[in-house]
Amino acid sequence: MTETAQTDHPDQSGQTDSSRAAQRFGISLEDYLLPTHGRIQLVDQDGALLPTEDQGTTPGHEYPMPSDEELLEGYRHLVIGRRVNDQNYALVRQGRMAVYPSSHGQEASEVAAALCLEQRDWLFPTYRDTVAVLARGVEPLEVMASFRGTWHQGYDPHEHRTSVQSTPLTTQLLHAVGMAQAARLKGEDTVVLGMVGDGGTSEGDFHEALNFAAVFKLPVIFFIQNNKYAISVPLARQTAAPSLAHKAVGYGLAGERVDGNDLAALLAVLGRAVKLCREGGGPFLVEADTYRMQSHTNADDATRYREDDEVSQWAAQDPVPRMRTFLSERGVLTEELEQQISAQAEQVAAGLREAMSQEPVIDPLELFDHVYTVQTPQLAAQRELLAEELARAAQGSAQHQTGQEGQK
């Protein structure tokens, strides 16, 4: 990446990277920054390829269909992700997990966010983006550690170049921007994708992240999963913008809106955004138009703030059967291959059930580890106090057991 691409300084003709990108696509800078009219969609909800004129494209916003191999790999992750979502929801009801924010219905957005990146790139997910983390290669049980409450996070972010799943709203976008800036200063060829929900766009951190990334022209993609509700607050009570993608132009970013249940369209849009970021044309904002089919978490009752008819309309746009139909009719997904993918998903679910049935070995003293590089005197004193209490409790338990055995 050249110094010009890194800083977006104008060249001798006074053009910036965004201007050059717009010129390359044969459109004005405004048309480059603004999202297409409507949204990008390649495959309709019934699994049929849309005619070019119905795909929502406009000049400079055309997207080729991903390869059959890419779509098949994406479909495999869709099926596994759906099975994991539903299995975890059941585990919560059984009391084996503390909480689980399901992305049932949003799996296409989750999978595309992971598959559009290369191994050298970084992903910054939210608490709902378990399927995206799995698609980055993290073991399922390692992902569930935080939801089970056995550890802060069960996987090494540096090994998978995937940050911890962020529970505080939108802080992960600031971390994503910081990672992109650090990678640039170190001369690394890294693209960063930060995930956020529609509710997160109402946070101040969202503004700060977009503004910093735009000013310094960082290789960051801000990927908004607009699932229509911030817990119970509908999108209409959060913004009056025509779309969340339109927020991009105010910061000098290019924005795009895509059908968040169309895996093909998502891979195409995010894939191009990654490519342009790598070439120095970032940052980007992509809004995925999707829907949260289940409650916010197991502690939420979605029937209190939305109607069944609304849910049914979105159920008809389910990304899993849509892609299954598309690939089957193209002859890419055979019955045998479908059975293999389903068996793999069941194997993952069975592994989770078995692992969650085992009582974890927990050391309470680990609460004090990894807080500071050098432990403070206050923490050391608290740790010593807890260690003494645990020792007394263990001694009392042993004496009680000895007494019971003596009575026999």
C-alpha positions in Angstrom: 0.0 0.0 0.0 1.5 3.4 -1.0 1.8 6.3 1.3 -0.9 8.1 -0.7 -3.2 5.2 -0.1 -2.4 5.1 3.6 -3.1 8.8 4.2 -5.5 9.7 1.4 -3.4 12.8 0.6 -4.4 14.3 -2.7 -2.2 13.5 -5.7 -0.8 16.1 -8.1 -4.3 16.5 -9.6 -5.8 17.1 -6.2 -7.7 13.8 -6.1 -8.1 11.7 -3.0 -8.5 7.9 -2.9 -12.3 8.2 -2.7 -12.3 10.5 -5.7 -10.1 8.1 -7.7 -12.3 5.2 -6.7 -15.4 7.1 -7.9 -13.6 8.0 -11.2 -12.7 4.3 -11.6 -16.3 3.3 -11.4 -17.3 6.1 -13.7 -19.5 7.9 -11.2 -19.5 11.1 -9.1 -18.0 11.2 -5.6 -21.4 11.7 -4.2 -22.8 8.7 -6.0 -19.8 6.7 -4.8 -20.3 7.6 -1.1 -24.1 7.2 -1.1 -25.7 3.8 -1.0 -27.5 2.4 -4.0 -31.3 3.1 -4.3 -33.0 0.5 -2.2 -30.7 -2.4 -1.4 -28.5 -4.9 -3.1 -30.1 -8.3 -3.5 -29.0 -11.1 -5.9 -31.2 -14.1 -4.8 -34.9 -13.6 -3.8 -36.5 -15.1 -0.8 -37.7 -18.1 -2.8 -34.1 -18.9 -3.8 -34.3 -17.7 -7.4 -31.6 -15.6 -9.1 -33.0 -12.1 -9.6 -32.7 -10.4 -13.1 -30.0 -7.8 -13.2 -32.5 -5.0 -13.3 -34.1 -6.2 -10.0 -30.9 -6.5 -8.1 -30.9 -3.0 -6.8 -27.7 -2.0 -8.6 -26.9 1.4 -9.9 -23.9 2.5 -11.9 -20.8 2.0 -9.8 -22.7 -0.3 -7.5 -22.8 -3.5 -9.5 -21.9 -6.8 -7.9 -21.0 -10.1 -9.5 -22.3 -13.4 -8.2 -19.9 -15.2 -5.9 -18.6 -18.5 -7.1 -20.4 -21.8 -6.4 -17.5 -22.9 -4.2 -17.9 -19.7 -2.0 -21.6 -20.1 -1.7 -21.4 -23.8 -0.9 -18.8 -23.1 1.9 -21.0 -20.3 3.1 -24.1 -22.6 3.1 -22.2 -25.1 5.2 -21.5 -22.4 7.8 -25.2 -21.3 7.6 -26.4 -24.8 8.5 -23.9 -25.2 11.4 -24.6 -21.7 12.7 -28.4 -22.3 12.7 -27.9 -25.6 14.6 -25.6 -24.0 17.1 -28.1 -21.1 17.6 -31.0 -23.5 18.3 -28.9 -25.8 20.4 -27.6 -23.0 22.6 -31.2 -21.7 23.1 -32.2 -25.1 24.4 -29.1 -25.3 26.7 -30.1 -22.0 28.3 -33.6 -23.3 29.0 -32.1 -26.4 30.5 -30.0 -24.2 32.8 -26.6 -25.3 31.3 -25.8 -21.8 30.0 -26.4 -18.5 31.8 -27.5 -16.5 28.7 -27.3 -16.7 25.0 -28.1 -13.9 22.5 -29.3 -15.8 19.4 -28.7 -14.7 15.9 -31.3 -17.1 14.5 -32.4 -15.6 11.2 -29.2 -13.5 10.9 -26.8 -16.3 10.1 -26.2 -15.1 6.5 -24.8 -11.8 7.8 -22.8 -13.5 10.4 -21.2 -16.0 8.0 -20.5 -13.4 5.3 -18.7 -11.2 7.8 -16.3 -13.9 8.6 -15.8 -15.4 5.2 -15.1 -12.1 3.4 -11.9 -11.7 5.4 -8.6 -13.4 5.0 -6.7 -15.0 7.8 -4.4 -12.0 8.2 -7.4 -9.7 8.8 -9.2 -8.9 12.1 -12.8 -9.4 13.1 -14.4 -7.4 16.0 -17.7 -9.0 16.9 -20.5 -8.2 19.3 -22.1 -10.5 21.9 -24.6 -11.7 19.3 -22.1 -12.7 16.7 -21.3 -16.2 17.8 -21.8 -17.7 14.4 -19.3 -15.2 12.9 -16.7 -16.2 15.5 -17.3 -19.9 14.7 -16.9 -19.3 11.0 -13.4 -17.8 11.8 -12.4 -21.2 13.1 -12.9 -20.9 16.8 -14.0 -24.1 18.6 -17.6 -24.0 19.7 -16.9 -24.8 23.3 -14.3 -22.0 23.5 -16.9 -19.5 22.2 -19.5 -20.5 24.8 -17.2 -20.1 27.8 -18.2 -16.5 28.4 -22.0 -17.3 28.0 -21.6 -20.2 30.5 -19.8 -17.9 32.9 -16.8 -20.1 33.4 -14.2 -17.6 32.0 -14.1 -14.1 30.6 -13.4 -15.5 27.1 -12.5 -19.0 26.0 -10.3 -18.4 23.0 -7.1 -16.5 22.2 -8.0 -13.5 20.1 -4.5 -13.3 18.6 -4.6 -16.9 17.4 -7.8 -16.4 15.4 -7.4 -12.7 14.8 -10.9 -12.3 16.3 -11.5 -10.0 19.2 -13.6 -11.0 22.3 -17.3 -10.7 21.8 -18.1 -7.3 23.1 -21.0 -6.9 25.5 -20.7 -3.1 26.1 -22.4 -1.5 23.1 -20.2 -0.3 20.3 -16.9 -0.2 22.2 -15.6 -2.8 19.7 -15.8 -0.3 16.9 -13.2 1.9 18.7 -11.0 -1.1 19.2 -11.4 -2.0 15.5 -10.3 1.4 14.5 -7.4 1.3 16.9 -6.3 -2.1 15.5 -6.5 -0.7 11.9 -4.4 2.3 12.8 -1.8 0.1 14.7 -1.6 -2.2 11.7 -1.0 0.7 9.4 1.8 2.1 11.6 3.4 -1.3 11.6 3.2 -1.6 7.9 0.9 -4.6 8.0 -1.6 -5.5 5.2 -4.6 -5.8 7.4 -8.3 -5.1 6.9 -10.5 -4.9 10.0 -14.2 -5.5 10.1 -16.2 -4.3 13.1 -19.7 -5.6 13.7 -22.5 -3.6 15.4 -26.3 -3.7 15.7 -28.7 -1.0 14.8 -29.0 0.0 18.5 -25.2 0.5 18.6 -25.5 3.3 16.0 -27.1 5.4 18.6 -24.0 5.3 20.8 -21.4 8.1 20.9 -18.7 5.5 20.2 -20.2 4.9 16.8 -19.7 8.5 15.8 -16.1 8.6 17.2 -15.1 5.4 15.4 -16.5 6.4 12.0 -15.1 9.9 12.3 -11.6 8.8 13.2 -11.6 6.1 10.6 -12.7 8.5 7.9 -10.3 11.2 8.7 -7.3 8.9 8.7 -8.7 6.7 5.8 -8.3 3.5 7.7 -8.9 0.0 6.2 -12.0 -0.6 8.3 -15.5 -1.9 7.4 -18.3 -1.0 9.7 -20.8 -3.8 9.3 -24.3 -2.9 10.8 -26.7 -5.8 11.3 -30.0 -3.9 11.3 -32.3 -6.4 12.9 -34.9 -3.8 13.6 -34.8 -3.7 17.4 -32.4 -2.5 20.1 -33.9 -4.9 22.6 -37.4 -3.5 22.5 -36.7 -0.1 20.9 -37.7 -0.1 17.2 -35.5 1.4 14.6 -37.9 4.3 13.9 -37.3 5.5 17.5 -33.5 5.6 17.0 -33.0 7.4 13.7 -34.8 9.5 11.1 -32.2 8.7 8.4 -33.5 7.1 5.2 -31.3 4.1 6.1 -28.4 3.4 8.4 -26.2 3.2 5.3 -26.9 6.9 4.7 -25.1 7.8 7.8 -21.8 7.0 6.1 -21.8 10.0 3.7 -21.8 12.5 6.7 -18.4 11.2 7.7 -17.0 10.9 4.2 -17.4 7.1 4.1 -18.8 5.0 1.2 -22.0 3.3 2.4 -24.0 0.4 1.0 -27.2 -1.4 1.9 -27.7 -5.1 1.3 -30.3 -7.8 1.9 -29.0 -9.2 5.2 -30.6 -12.6 4.5 -29.1 -13.0 1.0 -25.7 -14.8 1.5 -24.8 -14.2 -2.2 -25.4 -10.5 -2.0 -23.6 -10.2 1.4 -20.5 -12.0 0.1 -20.4 -9.8 -3.0 -20.8 -6.5 -1.2 -18.5 -7.2 1.7 -16.0 -8.9 -0.6 -15.7 -5.7 -2.7 -15.4 -3.6 0.4 -12.5 -5.7 1.7 -10.8 -5.5 -1.7 -11.2 -1.7 -1.9 -10.0 -1.3 1.7 -6.9 -3.4 0.9 -6.2 -1.1 -2.1 -6.5 2.0 0.1 -10.1 3.0 -0.7 -11.6 2.6 2.8 -13.2 2.9 5.2 -16.7 1.5 4.4 -20.0 1.2 6.0 -22.3 -1.7 5.1 -25.9 -2.1 6.4 -27.4 -5.5 6.4 -31.2 -5.4 6.3 -32.2 -8.4 8.4 -34.3 -9.4 11.4 -33.9 -10.8 14.9 -36.3 -13.8 14.8 -36.0 -14.7 18.5 -36.0 -12.6 21.6 -33.1 -10.3 22.5 -31.9 -13.0 25.0 -33.6 -15.6 27.1 -34.4 -12.9 29.6 -36.5 -11.0 27.0 -40.1 -11.4 25.9 -40.4 -10.1 22.4 -44.2 -10.6 22.2 -44.5 -7.5 24.4 -43.3 -5.2 21.7 -43.8 -6.8 18.3 -46.6 -8.6 16.4 -46.6 -12.2 15.2 -47.5 -11.1 11.7 -44.2 -9.1 11.5 -42.2 -12.1 12.6 -44.0 -14.3 10.0 -43.2 -11.9 7.2 -39.5 -12.2 8.0 -39.6 -16.0 8.6 -40.4 -16.2 4.8 -37.1 -14.6 4.1 -35.1 -17.1 6.1 -31.5 -17.3 4.7 -31.0 -21.0 5.2 -33.8 -22.5 2.9 -33.2 -19.6 0.5 -29.6 -20.6 -0.2 -30.4 -24.3 0.0 -33.0 -23.9 -2.8 -30.6 -21.7 -4.9 -27.7 -24.2 -4.7 -29.9 -27.2 -5.2 -31.5 -25.9 -8.4 -28.0 -25.0 -9.7 -27.0 -28.6 -9.1 -24.3 -27.6 -6.7 -25.9 -28.9 -3.5 -26.7 -32.6 -4.0 -28.8 -34.7 -1.6 -25.7 -36.5 -0.4 -23.8 -33.3 0.2 -26.8 -31.9 2.1 -26.8 -34.9 4.4 -23.1 -34.6 5.0 -23.5 -30.9 6.0 -26.5 -31.7 8.3 -24.5 -34.5 9.9 -21.6 -32.2 10.6 -24.0 -29.7 12.2 -25.5 -32.4 14.4 -22.0 -33.5 15.4 -21.2 -29.9 16.5 -24.5 -29.7 18.5 -23.9 -33.1 20.1 -20.4 -32.0 21.2 -21.8 -28.9 22.8 -24.5 -30.9 24.7 -21.9 -33.3 26.0 -19.5 -30.6 27.0 -22.1 -28.5 28.7 -23.2 -31.5 30.7 -19.9 -31.7 32.4 -19.4 -29.6 35.5 -16.6 -27.1 34.9 -13.6 -27.0 37.3 -13.5 -23.5 38.5 -10.7 -21.8 40.6 -12.2 -18.6 42.2 -8.7 -17.2 42.6 -8.5 -16.8 38.9 -10.7 -13.8 39.3 -7.5 -11.9 40.3 -5.4 -13.1 37.3 -4.9 -11.0 34.2 -6.4 -7.8 35.7 -3.0 -6.0 35.7 0.4 -7.0 34.4 1.7 -6.4 37.9 -0.9 -7.1 40.6 -1.7 -4.2 42.8 -1.3 -4.5 46.6 -5.1 -4.1 47.0 -5.8 -7.0 44.7 -3.1 -9.1 46.3 -4.7 -8.5 49.7 -8.1 -9.4 48.4 -6.8 -12.6 46.8 -5.1 -13.6 50.0 -8.4 -13.0 51.9 -10.4 -15.1 49.5 -7.8 -17.9 49.6 -8.1 -18.0 53.4 -11.9 -18.2 53.2 -11.7 -21.0 50.6 -9.2 -22.9 52.8 -11.5 -22.7 55.8 -14.5 -23.8 53.7 -12.6 -26.8 52.4 -11.5 -27.7 55.9 -15.0 -27.4 57.3 -16.3 -29.6 54.5 -13.7 -32.2 55.1 -14.5 -32.3 58.9 -18.2 -32.6 58.1 -17.6 -35.5 55.8 -15.3 -37.2 58.4 -18.1 -36.8 61.0 -20.7 -38.4 58.8 -18.4 -41.3 58.0 -17.8 -41.8 61.7 -21.5 -42.0 62.4 -21.9 -44.9 60.0 
